[in-house]
């Protein structure tokens, strides 16, 4: 039997757990980002996918970004300025020095690197960069510079202008797998 997918929370040091975010039986949570100033605020990246012996279905209407401000009691799907329709895997990160700034890397035909400056209420698409998203979808923001971001994949990319210009890092003599 399949375990129920979602975000689980414990209030007793791990003795019992409650699923606080469940989308559907084909959708799981692939990334969580916690606000460093307000730990009851979390962002969750949901990814609808199904892998079987005879096929793979990656992406769907269940994929998206969800946010809670009450430690998981309630969740809101964030949709303003994000791609609509079938979406794939999403990666998230919060700028530690100013948690109003949130980055997402979104798998979608209109996806790429997105930036929010108002805690996810609205988003700006910074670039189309999203290398091999169904496998990686990792994005990180420098803890001391909100304009310096990194995407991790077979080869990593970096930006010093918030994701507008992405430069591919070239590996030198090492296995190229940066996730």
FIKOLZA-1660 file (N, C-alpha, C; in steps of 0.1 Angstrom, whole numbers, plus 5000, padded with zeros to 4 digits):
% residues 179
   i   px   py   pz ch aa at
   1 5008 4988 5000  A  X  N
   1 5000 5000 5000  A  X CA
   1 5009 5013 5000  A  X  C
   2 5004 5023 4993  A  X  N
   2 5011 5035 4992  A  X CA
   2 5009 5043 5005  A  X  C
   3 5020 5050 5010  A  X  N
   3 5019 5059 5021  A  X CA
   3 5012 5072 5016  A  X  C
   4 5005 5078 5025  A  X  N
   4 4999 5091 5022  A  X CA
   4 5010 5101 5020  A  X  C
   5 5010 5108 5009  A  X  N
   5 5020 5118 5006  A  X CA
   5 5016 5132 5012  A  X  C
   6 5026 5140 5014  A  X  N
   6 5023 5154 5019  A  X CA
   6 5033 5159 5029  A  X  C
   7 5029 5169 5037  A  X  N
   7 5038 5174 5047  A  X CA
   7 5032 5169 5060  A  X  C
   8 5041 5164 5069  A  X  N
   8 5037 5159 5082  A  X CA
   8 5043 5168 5093  A  X  C
   9 5036 5169 5104  A  X  N
   9 5040 5178 5115  A  X CA
   9 5039 5170 5128  A  X  C
  10 5048 5172 5137  A  X  N
  10 5047 5166 5150  A  X CA
  10 5047 5177 5161  A  X  C
  11 5040 5175 5171  A  X  N
  11 5040 5184 5183  A  X CA
  11 5045 5177 5195  A  X  C
  12 5049 5165 5194  A  X  N
  12 5054 5157 5206  A  X CA
  12 5067 5151 5204  A  X  C
  13 5076 5158 5197  A  X  N
  13 5090 5152 5195  A  X CA
  13 5091 5140 5186  A  X  C
  14 5081 5138 5178  A  X  N
  14 5081 5127 5168  A  X CA
  14 5074 5114 5172  A  X  C
  15 5067 5115 5184  A  X  N
  15 5059 5103 5188  A  X CA
  15 5047 5101 5178  A  X  C
  16 5040 5112 5175  A  X  N
  16 5029 5111 5165  A  X CA
  16 5031 5122 5155  A  X  C
  17 5025 5119 5143  A  X  N
  17 5026 5128 5132  A  X CA
  17 5012 5130 5126  A  X  C
  18 5010 5142 5121  A  X  N
  18 4998 5146 5114  A  X CA
  18 5001 5151 5100  A  X  C
  19 4994 5146 5090  A  X  N
  19 4996 5151 5076  A  X CA
  19 4988 5165 5075  A  X  C
  20 4996 5176 5073  A  X  N
  20 4989 5189 5073  A  X CA
  20 4987 5194 5059  A  X  C
  21 4994 5188 5049  A  X  N
  21 4992 5192 5035  A  X CA
  21 4992 5179 5026  A  X  C
  22 4980 5176 5021  A  X  N
  22 4978 5165 5012  A  X CA
  22 4971 5170 4999  A  X  C
  23 4977 5168 4988  A  X  N
  23 4971 5173 4975  A  X CA
  23 4963 5162 4969  A  X  C
  24 4969 5151 4965  A  X  N
  24 4962 5139 4960  A  X CA
  24 4972 5127 4960  A  X  C
  25 4967 5115 4956  A  X  N
  25 4976 5103 4957  A  X CA
  25 4987 5103 4947  A  X  C
  26 4987 5112 4937  A  X  N
  26 4998 5113 4927  A  X CA
  26 5008 5124 4930  A  X  C
  27 5005 5132 4940  A  X  N
  27 5013 5144 4943  A  X CA
  27 5020 5144 4956  A  X  C
  28 5033 5146 4956  A  X  N
  28 5041 5147 4968  A  X CA
  28 5047 5160 4970  A  X  C
  29 5054 5162 4981  A  X  N
  29 5061 5175 4983  A  X CA
  29 5076 5172 4981  A  X  C
  30 5082 5180 4972  A  X  N
  30 5096 5177 4969  A  X CA
  30 5105 5188 4975  A  X  C
  31 5100 5199 4980  A  X  N
  31 5109 5209 4987  A  X CA
  31 5101 5216 4997  A  X  C
  32 5108 5220 5008  A  X  N
  32 5102 5228 5018  A  X CA
  32 5112 5239 5021  A  X  C
  33 5107 5252 5023  A  X  N
  33 5116 5263 5027  A  X CA
  33 5109 5270 5039  A  X  C
  34 5117 5272 5050  A  X  N
  34 5112 5278 5062  A  X CA
  34 5117 5292 5063  A  X  C
  35 5108 5301 5066  A  X  N
  35 5112 5315 5069  A  X CA
  35 5121 5315 5081  A  X  C
  36 5133 5320 5080  A  X  N
  36 5142 5320 5092  A  X CA
  36 5138 5330 5103  A  X  C
  37 5130 5340 5100  A  X  N
  37 5125 5349 5110  A  X CA
  37 5112 5345 5116  A  X  C
  38 5104 5338 5109  A  X  N
  38 5091 5334 5113  A  X CA
  38 5089 5319 5110  A  X  C
  39 5094 5310 5119  A  X  N
  39 5094 5295 5115  A  X CA
  39 5081 5289 5113  A  X  C
  40 5070 5296 5116  A  X  N
  40 5057 5291 5113  A  X CA
  40 5053 5293 5098  A  X  C
  41 5061 5300 5091  A  X  N
  41 5059 5303 5077  A  X CA
  41 5068 5294 5069  A  X  C
  42 5061 5285 5061  A  X  N
  42 5068 5276 5052  A  X CA
  42 5062 5276 5038  A  X  C
  43 5071 5273 5029  A  X  N
  43 5067 5272 5015  A  X CA
  43 5069 5257 5011  A  X  C
  44 5060 5251 5004  A  X  N
  44 5061 5237 5000  A  X CA
  44 5059 5236 4985  A  X  C
  45 5068 5229 4978  A  X  N
  45 5067 5226 4964  A  X CA
  45 5061 5213 4962  A  X  C
  46 5049 5212 4956  A  X  N
  46 5042 5200 4953  A  X CA
  46 5045 5196 4939  A  X  C
  47 5047 5183 4937  A  X  N
  47 5051 5177 4924  A  X CA
  47 5042 5165 4921  A  X  C
  48 5033 5166 4911  A  X  N
  48 5025 5155 4907  A  X CA
  48 5033 5146 4897  A  X  C
  49 5035 5134 4900  A  X  N
  49 5042 5124 4892  A  X CA
  49 5038 5110 4895  A  X  C
  50 5040 5101 4886  A  X  N
  50 5037 5087 4888  A  X CA
  50 5047 5079 4879  A  X  C
  51 5055 5071 4886  A  X  N
  51 5064 5062 4879  A  X CA
  51 5060 5048 4881  A  X  C
  52 5059 5041 4870  A  X  N
  52 5055 5026 4871  A  X CA
  52 5065 5018 4863  A  X  C
  53 5064 5005 4863  A  X  N
  53 5073 4997 4855  A  X CA
  53 5071 4999 4840  A  X  C
  54 5059 5005 4836  A  X  N
  54 5056 5006 4822  A  X CA
  54 5055 5021 4818  A  X  C
  55 5059 5030 4826  A  X  N
  55 5058 5044 4822  A  X CA
  55 5061 5054 4833  A  X  C
  56 5062 5067 4829  A  X  N
  56 5064 5078 4838  A  X CA
  56 5055 5089 4834  A  X  C
  57 5049 5095 4843  A  X  N
  57 5041 5107 4841  A  X CA
  57 5046 5118 4851  A  X  C
  58 5053 5127 4846  A  X  N
  58 5059 5138 4854  A  X CA
  58 5052 5151 4852  A  X  C
  59 5045 5156 4862  A  X  N
  59 5039 5169 4860  A  X CA
  59 5024 5167 4860  A  X  C
  60 5017 5178 4864  A  X  N
  60 5002 5177 4863  A  X CA
  60 4996 5190 4870  A  X  C
  61 4983 5190 4872  A  X  N
  61 4976 5201 4878  A  X CA
  61 4979 5201 4893  A  X  C
  62 4983 5190 4899  A  X  N
  62 4986 5190 4914  A  X CA
  62 4999 5197 4918  A  X  C
  63 5008 5199 4908  A  X  N
  63 5020 5206 4911  A  X CA
  63 5018 5221 4914  A  X  C
  64 5025 5226 4923  A  X  N
  64 5024 5240 4926  A  X CA
  64 5031 5244 4939  A  X  C
  65 5030 5257 4942  A  X  N
  65 5037 5262 4954  A  X CA
  65 5026 5265 4965  A  X  C
  66 5028 5260 4977  A  X  N
  66 5019 5262 4988  A  X CA
  66 5026 5269 4999  A  X  C
  67 5018 5277 5007  A  X  N
  67 5024 5285 5018  A  X CA
  67 5015 5284 5030  A  X  C
  68 5022 5282 5042  A  X  N
  68 5015 5283 5055  A  X CA
  68 5021 5294 5063  A  X  C
  69 5013 5301 5071  A  X  N
  69 5019 5311 5081  A  X CA
  69 5016 5307 5095  A  X  C
  70 5009 5296 5097  A  X  N
  70 5005 5291 5110  A  X CA
  70 5011 5277 5113  A  X  C
  71 5022 5274 5108  A  X  N
  71 5029 5262 5111  A  X CA
  71 5023 5250 5105  A  X  C
  72 5015 5251 5095  A  X  N
  72 5009 5240 5088  A  X CA
  72 4995 5237 5090  A  X  C
  73 4988 5245 5099  A  X  N
  73 4974 5243 5101  A  X CA
  73 4966 5246 5089  A  X  C
  74 4969 5256 5082  A  X  N
  74 4963 5259 5069  A  X CA
  74 4973 5262 5058  A  X  C
  75 4970 5259 5046  A  X  N
  75 4979 5261 5035  A  X CA
  75 4972 5268 5024  A  X  C
  76 4978 5277 5017  A  X  N
  76 4973 5285 5006  A  X CA
  76 4981 5282 4993  A  X  C
  77 4975 5279 4982  A  X  N
  77 4983 5277 4970  A  X CA
  77 4986 5291 4964  A  X  C
  78 4998 5293 4961  A  X  N
  78 5003 5306 4955  A  X CA
  78 5001 5305 4940  A  X  C
  79 4994 5314 4934  A  X  N
  79 4992 5313 4919  A  X CA
  79 4995 5326 4912  A  X  C
  80 4996 5338 4919  A  X  N
  80 4998 5351 4912  A  X CA
  80 5011 5351 4904  A  X  C
  81 5010 5353 4891  A  X  N
  81 5022 5355 4883  A  X CA
  81 5030 5343 4881  A  X  C
  82 5025 5331 4884  A  X  N
  82 5031 5318 4882  A  X CA
  82 5025 5312 4870  A  X  C
  83 5032 5303 4863  A  X  N
  83 5026 5296 4851  A  X CA
  83 5013 5288 4855  A  X  C
  84 5003 5288 4846  A  X  N
  84 4991 5281 4849  A  X CA
  84 4991 5267 4841  A  X  C
  85 4983 5258 4846  A  X  N
  85 4982 5245 4839  A  X CA
  85 4992 5235 4844  A  X  C
  86 4995 5225 4835  A  X  N
  86 5003 5214 4839  A  X CA
  86 5017 5219 4842  A  X  C
  87 5021 5216 4854  A  X  N
  87 5034 5221 4860  A  X CA
  87 5042 5209 4865  A  X  C
  88 5055 5209 4864  A  X  N
  88 5063 5198 4869  A  X CA
  88 5069 5201 4882  A  X  C
  89 5082 5198 4883  A  X  N
  89 5089 5199 4896  A  X CA
  89 5093 5213 4899  A  X  C
  90 5093 5217 4912  A  X  N
  90 5096 5231 4916  A  X CA
  90 5106 5230 4927  A  X  C
  91 5116 5239 4927  A  X  N
  91 5126 5241 4938  A  X CA
  91 5124 5255 4944  A  X  C
  92 5127 5256 4957  A  X  N
  92 5124 5268 4965  A  X CA
  92 5136 5272 4973  A  X  C
  93 5138 5285 4976  A  X  N
  93 5147 5290 4986  A  X CA
  93 5143 5304 4990  A  X  C
  94 5146 5307 5003  A  X  N
  94 5143 5320 5009  A  X CA
  94 5156 5327 5012  A  X  C
  95 5157 5340 5009  A  X  N
  95 5168 5348 5012  A  X CA
  95 5168 5351 5027  A  X  C
  96 5178 5346 5034  A  X  N
  96 5179 5346 5049  A  X CA
  96 5179 5360 5055  A  X  C
  97 5186 5369 5048  A  X  N
  97 5187 5383 5054  A  X CA
  97 5174 5391 5052  A  X  C
  98 5165 5387 5043  A  X  N
  98 5153 5394 5041  A  X CA
  98 5143 5384 5035  A  X  C
  99 5135 5377 5044  A  X  N
  99 5126 5366 5040  A  X CA
  99 5114 5370 5031  A  X  C
 100 5113 5383 5028  A  X  N
 100 5103 5388 5018  A  X CA
 100 5107 5382 5005  A  X  C
 101 5120 5380 5003  A  X  N
 101 5125 5375 4990  A  X CA
 101 5126 5360 4989  A  X  C
 102 5118 5354 4980  A  X  N
 102 5117 5340 4978  A  X CA
 102 5120 5337 4963  A  X  C
 103 5128 5327 4961  A  X  N
 103 5130 5322 4947  A  X CA
 103 5124 5309 4945  A  X  C
 104 5120 5306 4932  A  X  N
 104 5114 5293 4928  A  X CA
 104 5120 5290 4914  A  X  C
 105 5123 5278 4912  A  X  N
 105 5126 5273 4899  A  X CA
 105 5115 5263 4895  A  X  C
 106 5108 5267 4884  A  X  N
 106 5096 5260 4880  A  X CA
 106 5097 5253 4867  A  X  C
 107 5093 5240 4867  A  X  N
 107 5093 5232 4854  A  X CA
 107 5079 5235 4847  A  X  C
 108 5079 5241 4836  A  X  N
 108 5067 5245 4829  A  X CA
 108 5072 5250 4815  A  X  C
 109 5063 5250 4805  A  X  N
 109 5067 5256 4792  A  X CA
 109 5070 5271 4793  A  X  C
 110 5064 5277 4803  A  X  N
 110 5066 5291 4806  A  X CA
 110 5074 5293 4819  A  X  C
 111 5081 5283 4823  A  X  N
 111 5088 5282 4836  A  X CA
 111 5102 5288 4836  A  X  C
 112 5110 5285 4846  A  X  N
 112 5123 5290 4848  A  X CA
 112 5125 5295 4862  A  X  C
 113 5133 5305 4863  A  X  N
 113 5136 5311 4876  A  X CA
 113 5126 5323 4879  A  X  C
 114 5120 5322 4891  A  X  N
 114 5110 5332 4895  A  X CA
 114 5115 5338 4908  A  X  C
 115 5112 5351 4910  A  X  N
 115 5116 5358 4923  A  X CA
 115 5103 5365 4928  A  X  C
 116 5101 5364 4941  A  X  N
 116 5091 5372 4948  A  X CA
 116 5098 5381 4958  A  X  C
 117 5093 5393 4959  A  X  N
 117 5098 5403 4969  A  X CA
 117 5088 5406 4979  A  X  C
 118 5076 5398 4979  A  X  N
 118 5066 5401 4989  A  X CA
 118 5061 5387 4995  A  X  C
 119 5070 5379 4998  A  X  N
 119 5067 5366 5005  A  X CA
 119 5058 5357 4996  A  X  C
 120 5059 5357 4983  A  X  N
 120 5051 5348 4975  A  X CA
 120 5038 5353 4970  A  X  C
 121 5035 5366 4973  A  X  N
 121 5022 5371 4969  A  X CA
 121 5022 5374 4954  A  X  C
 122 5033 5378 4948  A  X  N
 122 5035 5380 4934  A  X CA
 122 5049 5376 4930  A  X  C
 123 5050 5372 4917  A  X  N
 123 5063 5367 4912  A  X CA
 123 5067 5374 4899  A  X  C
 124 5080 5374 4897  A  X  N
 124 5086 5379 4884  A  X CA
 124 5094 5368 4879  A  X  C
 125 5092 5365 4866  A  X  N
 125 5100 5355 4859  A  X CA
 125 5113 5362 4855  A  X  C
 126 5124 5357 4861  A  X  N
 126 5137 5363 4859  A  X CA
 126 5144 5357 4846  A  X  C
 127 5143 5344 4844  A  X  N
 127 5149 5338 4832  A  X CA
 127 5142 5325 4830  A  X  C
 128 5145 5319 4818  A  X  N
 128 5139 5306 4815  A  X CA
 128 5148 5294 4819  A  X  C
 129 5159 5297 4826  A  X  N
 129 5168 5286 4830  A  X CA
 129 5162 5276 4840  A  X  C
 130 5163 5263 4836  A  X  N
 130 5158 5252 4844  A  X CA
 130 5164 5239 4839  A  X  C
 131 5177 5237 4841  A  X  N
 131 5183 5225 4836  A  X CA
 131 5178 5212 4841  A  X  C
 132 5174 5203 4833  A  X  N
 132 5169 5189 4836  A  X CA
 132 5160 5190 4849  A  X  C
 133 5149 5197 4848  A  X  N
 133 5141 5199 4860  A  X CA
 133 5135 5187 4867  A  X  C
 134 5130 5177 4860  A  X  N
 134 5124 5166 4867  A  X CA
 134 5133 5159 4876  A  X  C
 135 5146 5160 4874  A  X  N
 135 5156 5153 4882  A  X CA
 135 5163 5162 4892  A  X  C
 136 5164 5175 4890  A  X  N
 136 5172 5184 4899  A  X CA
 136 5163 5194 4905  A  X  C
 137 5159 5205 4898  A  X  N
 137 5151 5216 4903  A  X CA
 137 5156 5221 4917  A  X  C
 138 5169 5224 4918  A  X  N
 138 5174 5230 4930  A  X CA
 138 5178 5244 4927  A  X  C
 139 5174 5253 4936  A  X  N
 139 5178 5267 4935  A  X CA
 139 5183 5272 4949  A  X  C
 140 5193 5279 4950  A  X  N
 140 5199 5285 4962  A  X CA
 140 5202 5299 4961  A  X  C
 141 5199 5307 4971  A  X  N
 141 5203 5321 4971  A  X CA
 141 5214 5323 4982  A  X  C
 142 5224 5331 4978  A  X  N
 142 5235 5334 4987  A  X CA
 142 5230 5341 5000  A  X  C
 143 5234 5337 5011  A  X  N
 143 5228 5342 5024  A  X CA
 143 5232 5357 5026  A  X  C
 144 5241 5362 5019  A  X  N
 144 5245 5376 5020  A  X CA
 144 5243 5385 5008  A  X  C
 145 5237 5379 4998  A  X  N
 145 5235 5387 4985  A  X CA
 145 5223 5381 4978  A  X  C
 146 5211 5388 4978  A  X  N
 146 5199 5383 4972  A  X CA
 146 5200 5382 4957  A  X  C
 147 5209 5388 4951  A  X  N
 147 5211 5388 4937  A  X CA
 147 5219 5376 4932  A  X  C
 148 5227 5370 4941  A  X  N
 148 5235 5359 4937  A  X CA
 148 5228 5346 4940  A  X  C
 149 5224 5339 4929  A  X  N
 149 5217 5327 4930  A  X CA
 149 5224 5316 4923  A  X  C
 150 5220 5303 4926  A  X  N
 150 5226 5291 4920  A  X CA
 150 5215 5282 4917  A  X  C
 151 5216 5275 4905  A  X  N
 151 5208 5264 4902  A  X CA
 151 5217 5252 4900  A  X  C
 152 5212 5241 4906  A  X  N
 152 5221 5229 4906  A  X CA
 152 5215 5218 4897  A  X  C
 153 5223 5212 4889  A  X  N
 153 5219 5202 4879  A  X CA
 153 5232 5194 4875  A  X  C
 154 5232 5188 4864  A  X  N
 154 5244 5182 4859  A  X CA
 154 5255 5192 4859  A  X  C
 155 5253 5203 4854  A  X  N
 155 5262 5214 4855  A  X CA
 155 5254 5225 4862  A  X  C
 156 5260 5232 4872  A  X  N
 156 5254 5242 4879  A  X CA
 156 5254 5255 4871  A  X  C
 157 5245 5264 4875  A  X  N
 157 5245 5278 4869  A  X CA
 157 5245 5288 4880  A  X  C
 158 5250 5300 4878  A  X  N
 158 5250 5310 4888  A  X CA
 158 5246 5323 4882  A  X  C
 159 5241 5332 4890  A  X  N
 159 5237 5345 4886  A  X CA
 159 5241 5355 4896  A  X  C
 160 5245 5367 4892  A  X  N
 160 5248 5378 4902  A  X CA
 160 5238 5389 4899  A  X  C
 161 5227 5387 4891  A  X  N
 161 5217 5397 4889  A  X CA
 161 5203 5392 4891  A  X  C
 162 5202 5383 4901  A  X  N
 162 5189 5378 4905  A  X CA
 162 5183 5368 4896  A  X  C
 163 5191 5363 4887  A  X  N
 163 5186 5352 4878  A  X CA
 163 5184 5357 4864  A  X  C
 164 5185 5370 4861  A  X  N
 164 5183 5375 4847  A  X CA
 164 5194 5369 4838  A  X  C
 165 5206 5369 4842  A  X  N
 165 5217 5363 4834  A  X CA
 165 5223 5351 4842  A  X  C
 166 5222 5340 4836  A  X  N
 166 5227 5327 4842  A  X CA
 166 5239 5323 4835  A  X  C
 167 5250 5320 4842  A  X  N
 167 5263 5315 4837  A  X CA
 167 5264 5301 4841  A  X  C
 168 5267 5292 4831  A  X  N
 168 5269 5278 4834  A  X CA
 168 5283 5276 4839  A  X  C
 169 5285 5269 4850  A  X  N
 169 5298 5266 4856  A  X CA
 169 5303 5253 4849  A  X  C
 170 5315 5254 4845  A  X  N
 170 5321 5242 4838  A  X CA
 170 5329 5234 4848  A  X  C
 171 5326 5222 4848  A  X  N
 171 5334 5213 4857  A  X CA
 171 5348 5210 4851  A  X  C
 172 5358 5209 4860  A  X  N
 172 5371 5206 4855  A  X CA
 172 5376 5193 4861  A  X  C
 173 5374 5182 4854  A  X  N
 173 5380 5169 4858  A  X CA
 173 5372 5162 4869  A  X  C
 174 5360 5167 4872  A  X  N
 174 5351 5160 4882  A  X CA
 174 5338 5156 4875  A  X  C
 175 5332 5146 4882  A  X  N
 175 5319 5142 4877  A  X CA
 175 5309 5153 4878  A  X  C
 176 5302 5156 4867  A  X  N
 176 5293 5167 4866  A  X CA
 176 5280 5163 4871  A  X  C
 177 5277 5165 4884  A  X  N
 177 5264 5162 4890  A  X CA
 177 5264 5170 4903  A  X  C
 178 5258 5182 4902  A  X  N
 178 5259 5192 4913  A  X CA
 178 5247 5192 4922  A  X  C
 179 5239 5182 4922  A  X  N
 179 5227 5183 4931  A  X CA
 179 5231 5176 4944  A  X  C
% end
